[in-house]
Amino acid sequence: MRHARRQIEVPPRSFVPRRAALLSPGVVPDVDALVEECDLDVLAVLERTTPIATQRTGQQTIYQMLQLEEEMHKRGGNCDSAAVYKKKYLDLLDGHIKKRIESLKHKPQNKECYMVRGAELLLARLRRAGVICYLASGTDHHYVVQETELLGLTSYFEGADELRIYGARDDYKSFSKKHVIEHIMASHHLQGNQLVAFGDGYVEIQEMRAIGGIAVGVASQESGEEGWDLWKKERLLQGGAQILAPDWVEFDVILDYLGVSK
């Protein structure tokens, strides 16, 4: 059903209160910089493998690069190893983040430009309601921690004995969003239907559905403009999202549905 105000899409009402939330940010390097740095062989493969790439959104970067390496081999292109591709990607990402850091140092009020609209108000409401929040990203751990600190959001993920922020590790098999979800359930003695995931990628949506939780997809526009990104919306529907929103401006509609107290 669609909520009348902004067409937030929710299924029939659930009365199981949610006690923990997994949030997954998107850290996206500047597209123009990537195009300038990538060689033509790589770009050609990326264009042909877009459907595969979209299904890996939310996974660790190394898995995306392993897929790229495989596709390059299939097509007989000049191929580097997945580790080399990941390093090139992280070098570009590092340059992008440095620009953000400099921008925020001089104009800290601009942090809203780097977040989905309504994100911090959503986090504040979840904390006030006693919902335990975790942050998990397929981007390398130190980048996730750095960006969270830069945006002034670290306190929302601080526990008594752990910082609830998770990202990819050099030993990539030691981390996954599935592992984080299992850790949340074990640490807080929760059932799957007491969890909710907020994200824009396949992985968190599918993993949350697999354990019986609620998956909330956000199909925001990368430009920061209002309204739906229809490509994202379709991808999230395919992934199994039960609730869809173009941003978090009307988070109250979603949290009311989830049984989160005001």
C-alpha positions, 0 to 999 in steps of 0.5 A: 500500500502507498502512504498518501503523503509521498507514496512511501510503500509499505506492506500490511501493518506488522505489530512486532516491535523492532529492537535492533537496526542494521544500516548500510551506507553507500560510499560512492567514488566520483564517476568522472574520476573513475572514467578518467582513470580506467582504461578502455578495456575495463570500461567496456567490460563494466558496460557489458556487466552492469546487471552483474554489478548491480547484484553485487551492490552492498558486497565487499569491494573485493567481490566486485573486483573478483567479478571484474577480473573474471569478466575480463578473462572471459573477454580476453582483455588485458587483465590485472588481479582483483587485488590490483583493481581494488587498490586502484579503486581505493586510491580513487576513493581516498582522493574523493574522501579527502575532498569531503574532509577539506570541504567539511573542515571549512564548512561543517554545516555542509554535512547534510550534502553527504547524507540521504535527506532525513538520515540523522533525524532517523538515527536520533529517533531510533536511538531515542526509542532504544533501538540498537543501531549497527552500521555495516558497509562493503567498503573497507572498515577504516573508510566507513569509520572515517566517514561516520566520524566526519559526518558526526554520526559515530555516537549513534553506533557506540555501545558499552563495549564495542563500536557498532561499525563494520566494514570490509577487512583485508581477510575478506572472508572474515566479514559479511553483512550476514555475519554482522546480522548473526552477531546482532542476534546472538549478542542481544538474544533477538529473533529475526523478526525483531530486526530491521535493515535500512539500505540501498543494496541487494545484500542487506535486503536479501540477508534481512529477508532470509532471517525473517526481518523487515527490509527497508530500501531507500531509492534516493537520487545520487544528485541529492535531488528529491524524488525516486531513483527509479533504477534503484527502486526496481533493483531494491524490489528485485532484492525483496525490499518490503518497504520503499522510500525515496529518502528518510524525510518521512521516517515517522511513517516507516517507524510507525509501521515498524512499531518503534515508539516516539 
